[in-house]
Amino acid sequence: MALILSDRVKETSVTSGTGDVNLGGALGGFQTFSDAIGDGNTTYYVIENESRWEVGVGTYTLSTNTLSRDTVLSSSSGT
């Protein structure tokens, strides 16, 4: 498992709550986590919507196409 940093990675998701993020595919002009980060590797992430956000470190899993939220570094809720 390696820490991978990559530019232009952005996927949609309808996941709510605090568990793993189910990824829904790249937006136009962006890469998927699968292509850019690779199975079992960790990366920094940002989750955002119109009013809330979270920054952390997570691990991408190819078999489930999910990003785990291993360490939340900061968030709009202060946790």
SERO-4910 file (N, C-alpha, C, O; in steps of 0.05 Angstrom, whole numbers):
BEGIN
 pado doro    nc1    nc2    nc3   cac1   cac2   cac3    cc1    cc2    cc3    oc1    oc2    oc3
  Met    A     17    -23      0      0      0      0     18     25      0     36     27     17
  Ala    A     13     42    -19     29     67    -22     11     91    -21    -13     90    -27
  Leu    A     23    114    -13      8    139    -15     12    150    -43     35    155    -51
  Ile    A    -10    153    -58    -10    162    -85    -23    189    -87    -46    193    -77
  Leu    A    -10    208    -99    -22    234   -105    -25    237   -135     -6    231   -150
  Ser    A    -48    246   -143    -53    249   -172    -71    273   -177    -90    278   -161
  Asp    A    -66    287   -199    -82    310   -207   -107    301   -222   -107    279   -235
  Arg    A   -128    317   -221   -152    314   -237   -166    287   -232   -173    273   -251
  Val    A   -171    281   -207   -187    257   -199   -212    268   -186   -211    283   -166
  Lys    A   -235    261   -197   -260    271   -186   -283    252   -194   -287    247   -218
  Glu    A   -296    241   -174   -319    223   -180   -344    232   -165   -342    246   -145
  Thr    A   -366    224   -175   -392    230   -162   -397    208   -141   -385    187   -141
  Ser    A   -415    214   -123   -424    195   -103   -451    205    -91   -455    229    -89
  Val    A   -467    186    -83   -492    194    -69   -491    183    -40   -511    181    -26
  Thr    A   -467    175    -31   -463    164     -4   -468    186     17   -461    209     13
  Ser    A   -481    177     38   -485    195     61   -475    181     86   -471    157     86
  Gly    A   -472    196    107   -462    184    132   -432    185    134   -419    201    120
  Thr    A   -421    168    151   -392    169    157   -376    145    148   -353    143    155
  Gly    A   -389    127    133   -375    103    125   -360    106     99   -354    129     90
  Asp    A   -353     84     86   -339     85     60   -356    100     40   -380    100     41
  Val    A   -342    112     20   -355    126     -1   -357    109    -26   -337    100    -36
  Asn    A   -382    104    -35   -387     88    -59   -383    108    -83   -398    127    -85
  Leu    A   -364    102   -100   -358    120   -122   -376    114   -146   -381     91   -153
  Gly    A   -384    136   -160   -403    133   -182   -393    140   -209   -410    143   -228
  Gly    A   -368    144   -213   -357    150   -239   -346    178   -241   -354    196   -226
  Ala    A   -326    182   -259   -313    207   -262   -330    228   -276   -346    221   -293
  Leu    A   -326    252   -268   -339    275   -283   -322    280   -308   -299    273   -309
  Gly    A   -334    293   -328   -321    299   -353   -294    312   -349   -292    332   -334
  Gly    A   -273    302   -362   -247    314   -360   -230    305   -336   -208    314   -333
  Phe    A   -241    288   -319   -228    278   -295   -222    248   -297   -234    235   -313
  Gln    A   -204    239   -280   -198    210   -278   -214    197   -255   -223    211   -237
  Thr    A   -216    171   -257   -228    156   -235   -206    150   -214   -183    151   -220
  Phe    A   -215    143   -190   -196    134   -169   -182    108   -178   -159    104   -173
  Ser    A   -197     91   -192   -186     66   -202   -162     71   -221   -141     59   -218
  Asp    A   -165     90   -240   -144     96   -259   -121    111   -246    -98    105   -253
  Ala    A   -127    129   -229   -106    147   -218    -93    138   -193    -69    142   -189
  Ile    A   -107    125   -175    -97    117   -149    -90     88   -148    -68     80   -138
  Gly    A   -107     71   -157   -102     42   -158   -110     27   -133   -112     39   -111
  Asp    A   -116      2   -136   -126    -15   -115   -108    -17    -91    -84    -22    -94
  Gly    A   -119    -12    -67   -104    -15    -42    -86      8    -35    -73      7    -14
  Asn    A    -85     29    -51    -68     52    -45    -84     74    -31   -108     76    -33
  Thr    A    -69     90    -15    -82    112     -1    -77    138    -15    -59    141    -31
  Thr    A    -94    158     -9    -92    184    -21   -106    204     -4   -122    197     13
  Tyr    A   -100    229     -8   -116    251      4   -142    253    -12   -143    248    -36
  Tyr    A   -163    261      2   -189    265    -12   -203    290     -1   -197    300     21
  Val    A   -222    300    -17   -240    321     -8   -268    312    -16   -273    303    -39
  Ile    A   -287    313      3   -315    308     -3   -329    335      2   -325    348     22
  Glu    A   -346    342    -18   -360    368    -15   -387    367    -28   -392    352    -47
  Asn    A   -405    384    -17   -430    390    -31   -433    420    -29   -413    434    -24
  Glu    A   -456    431    -32   -460    460    -33   -453    473     -7   -444    496     -7
  Ser    A   -456    460     16   -452    473     42   -434    459     61   -426    470     81
  Arg    A   -427    434     56   -410    418     75   -386    406     60   -387    402     36
  Trp    A   -364    402     76   -340    390     64   -324    374     85   -328    377    109
  Glu    A   -307    357     74   -289    341     91   -263    336     76   -263    331     52
  Val    A   -241    337     90   -214    332     79   -202    309     95   -203    309    120
  Gly    A   -191    289     82   -179    267     96   -160    250     80   -153    257     58
  Val    A   -153    227     91   -137    207     78   -153    182     77   -165    173     97
  Gly    A   -154    169     53   -170    145     50   -156    125     32   -136    131     20
  Thr    A   -167    101     32   -156     79     16   -177     70     -5   -200     66      1
  Tyr    A   -168     68    -30   -185     60    -52   -186     29    -54   -165     17    -54
  Thr    A   -210     17    -57   -213    -12    -60   -227    -17    -87   -250     -9    -90
  Leu    A   -213    -30   -105   -224    -35   -132   -248    -53   -132   -268    -48   -146
  Ser    A   -248    -75   -116   -269    -95   -117   -296    -84   -110   -317    -94   -119
  Thr    A   -297    -63    -93   -322    -51    -85   -325    -23    -96   -346    -10    -92
  Asn    A   -305    -13   -110   -304     15   -121   -311     35    -99   -329     52   -102
  Thr    A   -297     32    -76   -302     50    -54   -276     64    -44   -254     54    -49
  Leu    A   -280     86    -31   -258    100    -17   -264    100     12   -284    111     21
  Ser    A   -247     87     28   -251     88     57   -242    115     68   -226    129     56
  Arg    A   -253    122     91   -246    148    103   -229    141    128   -239    141    150
  Asp    A   -203    136    123   -185    126    144   -180    147    165   -181    141    189
  Thr    A   -174    172    157   -168    193    176   -181    219    166   -174    229    144
  Val    A   -200    230    181   -211    255    174   -193    277    186   -189    278    210
  Leu    A   -182    294    168   -164    315    177   -178    340    186   -170    353    205
  Ser    A   -199    347    172   -216    371    179   -242    369    164   -245    354    145
  Ser    A   -262    384    175   -288    384    162   -304    409    170   -296    423    189
  Ser    A   -324    414    155   -341    437    161   -357    434    187   -366    453    199
  Ser    A   -360    409    197   -373    404    222   -355    406    246   -363    403    269
  Gly    A   -329    409    240   -309    412    262   -300    386    273   -286    386    293
  Thr    A   -307    363    261   -298    337    271   -280    324    251   -270    302    256
***
